[in-house]
Amino acid sequence: MSKFNVHGSAEQEFPAEQFKLLLTVHASDGSAGESIRKGTGSVEQLLQALSDKLGIQPEDLRLNSESASRSYGNTPAYNSEFSASLVMPAELSALHAVTALLESQSNAEYRVEYELTDRKAAEETVMRAAFADSRKKAELLAEMLGQKITGAEKVNYEFSGDEAPKEKFRGVAAAGCFNDRLADRMRKPVIRISKNVDITWLAE
């Protein structure tokens, strides 16, 4: 009986299926209460604009956090922050419509993340490929010794990370850098998933 410790790896790119837009609205004033009121008013105006211009309803967004903090040595002294998220289909033109509206808000900041609708299924697909890569290498080694793989004794696996592009813009800083024509021409972003596995194979 022989044993082979064989490393297997796999990497695959998956087209993003949905965009997650993380938006933050800031407000500042000399008092905490007024800072919060200003921030709330800005959020309400933004929600109304999203509804009127794009048909995005307030219930489509999820409120993630809201806070008020004091900044020492600065005027105004209190800052409020409201953070929310919006999940939408991975259509670049639709994303541009939303971000263009956000860019018109001087106190709004956003970040875009790209996601899969079923991340677990994608990870399992890549993990199976890494397992198959290890077995293929082990079968080659066994063949060279006139043997065949009979099973596995030990498996160590690593659920390694992914590489997904993320963009962050503030206010009108990004205005004009992205338009509908580019959205039609550019490919959707991809999410890269990699997996690694170490297997001790048995052969006879």
TIPA-107500 format. One record per residue (C-alpha): residue number from 1; residue in three letters; x, y, z. Coordinates in steps of 0.02 Angstrom, whole numbers. Layout:
BEGIN
{k: NUM&r: ALA&x: X&y: Y&z: Z}
...
END
This chain:
BEGIN
{k: 1&r: MET&x: 0&y: 0&z: 0}
{k: 2&r: SER&x: 61&y: 174&z: -42}
{k: 3&r: LYS&x: 12&y: 346&z: 22}
{k: 4&r: PHE&x: 18&y: 508&z: -76}
{k: 5&r: ASN&x: -1&y: 679&z: 2}
{k: 6&r: VAL&x: -67&y: 782&z: -142}
{k: 7&r: HIS&x: -117&y: 965&z: -149}
{k: 8&r: GLY&x: -265&y: 1013&z: -257}
{k: 9&r: SER&x: -320&y: 1186&z: -306}
{k: 10&r: ALA&x: -451&y: 1270&z: -414}
{k: 11&r: GLU&x: -503&y: 1445&z: -458}
{k: 12&r: GLN&x: -655&y: 1503&z: -554}
{k: 13&r: GLU&x: -733&y: 1669&z: -602}
{k: 14&r: PHE&x: -921&y: 1694&z: -586}
{k: 15&r: PRO&x: -1013&y: 1842&z: -665}
{k: 16&r: ALA&x: -1087&y: 1952&z: -529}
{k: 17&r: GLU&x: -1274&y: 1923&z: -516}
{k: 18&r: GLN&x: -1320&y: 2069&z: -405}
{k: 19&r: PHE&x: -1253&y: 2234&z: -344}
{k: 20&r: LYS&x: -1255&y: 2285&z: -162}
{k: 21&r: LEU&x: -1253&y: 2473&z: -146}
{k: 22&r: LEU&x: -1198&y: 2535&z: 25}
{k: 23&r: LEU&x: -1244&y: 2718&z: 46}
{k: 24&r: THR&x: -1207&y: 2838&z: 188}
{k: 25&r: VAL&x: -1281&y: 3010&z: 220}
{k: 26&r: HIS&x: -1185&y: 3134&z: 329}
{k: 27&r: ALA&x: -1241&y: 3291&z: 420}
{k: 28&r: SER&x: -1156&y: 3412&z: 539}
{k: 29&r: ASP&x: -1212&y: 3546&z: 662}
{k: 30&r: GLY&x: -1170&y: 3628&z: 826}
{k: 31&r: SER&x: -1286&y: 3513&z: 925}
{k: 32&r: ALA&x: -1314&y: 3326&z: 918}
{k: 33&r: GLY&x: -1503&y: 3344&z: 902}
{k: 34&r: GLU&x: -1493&y: 3467&z: 757}
{k: 35&r: SER&x: -1362&y: 3360&z: 672}
{k: 36&r: ILE&x: -1479&y: 3210&z: 680}
{k: 37&r: ARG&x: -1626&y: 3313&z: 617}
{k: 38&r: LYS&x: -1524&y: 3375&z: 470}
{k: 39&r: GLY&x: -1468&y: 3199&z: 431}
{k: 40&r: THR&x: -1645&y: 3131&z: 443}
{k: 41&r: GLY&x: -1706&y: 3267&z: 327}
{k: 42&r: SER&x: -1570&y: 3228&z: 200}
{k: 43&r: VAL&x: -1615&y: 3043&z: 206}
{k: 44&r: GLU&x: -1799&y: 3082&z: 178}
{k: 45&r: GLN&x: -1756&y: 3192&z: 29}
{k: 46&r: LEU&x: -1647&y: 3056&z: -43}
{k: 47&r: LEU&x: -1782&y: 2923&z: -21}
{k: 48&r: GLN&x: -1907&y: 3037&z: -107}
{k: 49&r: ALA&x: -1789&y: 3067&z: -252}
{k: 50&r: LEU&x: -1756&y: 2880&z: -272}
{k: 51&r: SER&x: -1943&y: 2848&z: -274}
{k: 52&r: ASP&x: -1991&y: 2990&z: -391}
{k: 53&r: LYS&x: -1850&y: 2969&z: -518}
{k: 54&r: LEU&x: -1810&y: 2783&z: -512}
{k: 55&r: GLY&x: -1960&y: 2698&z: -432}
{k: 56&r: ILE&x: -1856&y: 2633&z: -287}
{k: 57&r: GLN&x: -1966&y: 2627&z: -133}
{k: 58&r: PRO&x: -1904&y: 2658&z: 45}
{k: 59&r: GLU&x: -1941&y: 2477&z: 91}
{k: 60&r: ASP&x: -1818&y: 2421&z: -44}
{k: 61&r: LEU&x: -1676&y: 2490&z: 64}
{k: 62&r: ARG&x: -1616&y: 2418&z: 228}
{k: 63&r: LEU&x: -1560&y: 2535&z: 366}
{k: 64&r: ASN&x: -1393&y: 2470&z: 431}
{k: 65&r: SER&x: -1346&y: 2599&z: 561}
{k: 66&r: GLU&x: -1368&y: 2777&z: 622}
{k: 67&r: SER&x: -1256&y: 2873&z: 739}
{k: 68&r: ALA&x: -1209&y: 3045&z: 806}
{k: 69&r: SER&x: -1036&y: 3086&z: 869}
{k: 70&r: ARG&x: -943&y: 3238&z: 932}
{k: 71&r: SER&x: -788&y: 3299&z: 843}
{k: 72&r: TYR&x: -668&y: 3396&z: 953}
{k: 73&r: GLY&x: -576&y: 3545&z: 881}
{k: 74&r: ASN&x: -691&y: 3559&z: 732}
{k: 75&r: THR&x: -841&y: 3668&z: 692}
{k: 76&r: PRO&x: -979&y: 3611&z: 684}
{k: 77&r: ALA&x: -949&y: 3497&z: 831}
{k: 78&r: TYR&x: -1075&y: 3356&z: 800}
{k: 79&r: ASN&x: -1085&y: 3236&z: 653}
{k: 80&r: SER&x: -1225&y: 3115&z: 614}
{k: 81&r: GLU&x: -1217&y: 2969&z: 495}
{k: 82&r: PHE&x: -1354&y: 2861&z: 420}
{k: 83&r: SER&x: -1304&y: 2702&z: 329}
{k: 84&r: ALA&x: -1419&y: 2595&z: 219}
{k: 85&r: SER&x: -1401&y: 2462&z: 85}
{k: 86&r: LEU&x: -1490&y: 2422&z: -77}
{k: 87&r: VAL&x: -1478&y: 2256&z: -168}
{k: 88&r: MET&x: -1516&y: 2263&z: -354}
{k: 89&r: PRO&x: -1491&y: 2154&z: -510}
{k: 90&r: ALA&x: -1318&y: 2164&z: -588}
{k: 91&r: GLU&x: -1361&y: 2285&z: -728}
{k: 92&r: LEU&x: -1231&y: 2420&z: -755}
{k: 93&r: SER&x: -1353&y: 2543&z: -832}
{k: 94&r: ALA&x: -1471&y: 2528&z: -683}
{k: 95&r: LEU&x: -1325&y: 2549&z: -563}
{k: 96&r: HIS&x: -1271&y: 2705&z: -655}
{k: 97&r: ALA&x: -1445&y: 2779&z: -639}
{k: 98&r: VAL&x: -1441&y: 2757&z: -450}
{k: 99&r: THR&x: -1262&y: 2816&z: -425}
{k: 100&r: ALA&x: -1290&y: 2968&z: -537}
{k: 101&r: LEU&x: -1431&y: 3021&z: -421}
{k: 102&r: LEU&x: -1321&y: 2992&z: -269}
{k: 103&r: GLU&x: -1183&y: 3096&z: -346}
{k: 104&r: SER&x: -1302&y: 3243&z: -351}
{k: 105&r: GLN&x: -1313&y: 3235&z: -161}
{k: 106&r: SER&x: -1167&y: 3331&z: -86}
{k: 107&r: ASN&x: -1178&y: 3240&z: 81}
{k: 108&r: ALA&x: -1201&y: 3064&z: 14}
{k: 109&r: GLU&x: -1066&y: 2932&z: -2}
{k: 110&r: TYR&x: -1081&y: 2759&z: -78}
{k: 111&r: ARG&x: -988&y: 2599&z: -107}
{k: 112&r: VAL&x: -1032&y: 2460&z: -228}
{k: 113&r: GLU&x: -1004&y: 2277&z: -192}
{k: 114&r: TYR&x: -1033&y: 2135&z: -314}
{k: 115&r: GLU&x: -1117&y: 1974&z: -257}
{k: 116&r: LEU&x: -1184&y: 1805&z: -309}
{k: 117&r: THR&x: -1361&y: 1754&z: -272}
{k: 118&r: ASP&x: -1300&y: 1584&z: -209}
{k: 119&r: ARG&x: -1122&y: 1602&z: -148}
{k: 120&r: LYS&x: -1124&y: 1433&z: -61}
{k: 121&r: ALA&x: -1163&y: 1339&z: -222}
{k: 122&r: ALA&x: -1022&y: 1428&z: -313}
{k: 123&r: GLU&x: -899&y: 1385&z: -174}
{k: 124&r: GLU&x: -952&y: 1202&z: -180}
{k: 125&r: THR&x: -922&y: 1198&z: -367}
{k: 126&r: VAL&x: -744&y: 1263&z: -347}
{k: 127&r: MET&x: -712&y: 1148&z: -199}
{k: 128&r: ARG&x: -762&y: 996&z: -303}
{k: 129&r: ALA&x: -642&y: 1054&z: -438}
{k: 130&r: ALA&x: -500&y: 1068&z: -311}
{k: 131&r: PHE&x: -540&y: 893&z: -247}
{k: 132&r: ALA&x: -539&y: 826&z: -426}
{k: 133&r: ASP&x: -372&y: 912&z: -458}
{k: 134&r: SER&x: -294&y: 824&z: -309}
{k: 135&r: ARG&x: -364&y: 655&z: -361}
{k: 136&r: LYS&x: -304&y: 675&z: -541}
{k: 137&r: LYS&x: -127&y: 708&z: -481}
{k: 138&r: ALA&x: -135&y: 562&z: -360}
{k: 139&r: GLU&x: -197&y: 444&z: -496}
{k: 140&r: LEU&x: -50&y: 494&z: -606}
{k: 141&r: LEU&x: 73&y: 457&z: -466}
{k: 142&r: ALA&x: -10&y: 289&z: -431}
{k: 143&r: GLU&x: -8&y: 244&z: -615}
{k: 144&r: MET&x: 178&y: 276&z: -623}
{k: 145&r: LEU&x: 199&y: 146&z: -484}
{k: 146&r: GLY&x: 81&y: 22&z: -566}
{k: 147&r: GLN&x: -51&y: 53&z: -433}
{k: 148&r: LYS&x: -227&y: 121&z: -419}
{k: 149&r: ILE&x: -306&y: 242&z: -297}
{k: 150&r: THR&x: -416&y: 150&z: -172}
{k: 151&r: GLY&x: -472&y: 292&z: -59}
{k: 152&r: ALA&x: -421&y: 438&z: 47}
{k: 153&r: GLU&x: -353&y: 433&z: 224}
{k: 154&r: LYS&x: -350&y: 618&z: 270}
{k: 155&r: VAL&x: -419&y: 779&z: 200}
{k: 156&r: ASN&x: -369&y: 956&z: 246}
{k: 157&r: TYR&x: -460&y: 1095&z: 158}
{k: 158&r: GLU&x: -453&y: 1283&z: 158}
{k: 159&r: PHE&x: -600&y: 1393&z: 112}
{k: 160&r: SER&x: -495&y: 1534&z: 43}
{k: 161&r: GLY&x: -563&y: 1705&z: -1}
{k: 162&r: ASP&x: -624&y: 1787&z: -158}
{k: 163&r: GLU&x: -574&y: 1936&z: -259}
{k: 164&r: ALA&x: -719&y: 2052&z: -302}
{k: 165&r: PRO&x: -696&y: 2230&z: -364}
{k: 166&r: LYS&x: -764&y: 2367&z: -253}
{k: 167&r: GLU&x: -781&y: 2550&z: -292}
{k: 168&r: LYS&x: -806&y: 2699&z: -177}
{k: 169&r: PHE&x: -854&y: 2875&z: -225}
{k: 170&r: ARG&x: -906&y: 3030&z: -129}
{k: 171&r: GLY&x: -1022&y: 3168&z: -183}
{k: 172&r: VAL&x: -992&y: 3230&z: -360}
{k: 173&r: ALA&x: -812&y: 3171&z: -366}
{k: 174&r: ALA&x: -861&y: 3032&z: -485}
{k: 175&r: ALA&x: -977&y: 3134&z: -594}
{k: 176&r: GLY&x: -942&y: 3110&z: -777}
{k: 177&r: CYS&x: -826&y: 2961&z: -754}
{k: 178&r: PHE&x: -960&y: 2834&z: -795}
{k: 179&r: ASN&x: -1104&y: 2849&z: -917}
{k: 180&r: ASP&x: -1239&y: 2746&z: -1001}
{k: 181&r: ARG&x: -1134&y: 2718&z: -1157}
{k: 182&r: LEU&x: -993&y: 2644&z: -1055}
{k: 183&r: ALA&x: -1117&y: 2541&z: -955}
{k: 184&r: ASP&x: -1180&y: 2463&z: -1117}
{k: 185&r: ARG&x: -1004&y: 2422&z: -1177}
{k: 186&r: MET&x: -921&y: 2361&z: -1019}
{k: 187&r: ARG&x: -934&y: 2183&z: -956}
{k: 188&r: LYS&x: -1010&y: 2145&z: -789}
{k: 189&r: PRO&x: -887&y: 2123&z: -645}
{k: 190&r: VAL&x: -839&y: 1947&z: -593}
{k: 191&r: ILE&x: -811&y: 1865&z: -426}
{k: 192&r: ARG&x: -658&y: 1754&z: -417}
{k: 193&r: ILE&x: -666&y: 1608&z: -296}
{k: 194&r: SER&x: -518&y: 1495&z: -257}
{k: 195&r: LYS&x: -509&y: 1337&z: -153}
{k: 196&r: ASN&x: -366&y: 1228&z: -92}
{k: 197&r: VAL&x: -364&y: 1052&z: -23}
{k: 198&r: ASP&x: -229&y: 932&z: 39}
{k: 199&r: ILE&x: -275&y: 748&z: 31}
{k: 200&r: THR&x: -182&y: 592&z: 85}
{k: 201&r: TRP&x: -228&y: 462&z: -46}
{k: 202&r: LEU&x: -211&y: 273&z: -25}
{k: 203&r: ALA&x: -156&y: 164&z: -171}
{k: 204&r: GLU&x: -125&y: -20&z: -202}
END
